[in-house]
């Protein structure tokens, strides 16, 4: 299965959820993040939830992480108040932790969670 990156913005909850499934590649994830920022329903200080529980294969390259940071920096004026990465497997958890380390240069906090309950508490 190829990568699927879909997102939904719930204005009433001030939350955007990006759901990633299948074989994930960096450019598809970066494009999904940028699409959220460009969506007219997105607003600054909303929360951003990246649901990676459907990922079957993480095909991220070292160069993908600075690309993710560049997307967030481009839209710094409308940054989320928090970004939560929800993972199921250890590999995605490790990738999310690397992402979090790269993201220390942006204004919003990035958290990695292994359960939806943990993620909901952070919202």
PyMOL commands that set and color helices and strands:
alter all, ss='L'
color gray80, all
select helices_A, chain A and resi 26-38+62-74+76-78+90-105+116-122
alter helices_A, ss='H'
color red, helices_A
select strands_A, chain A and resi 4-10+15-25+47-59+82-86+109-113
alter strands_A, ss='S'
color yellow, strands_A
deselect
rebuild
show_as cartoon
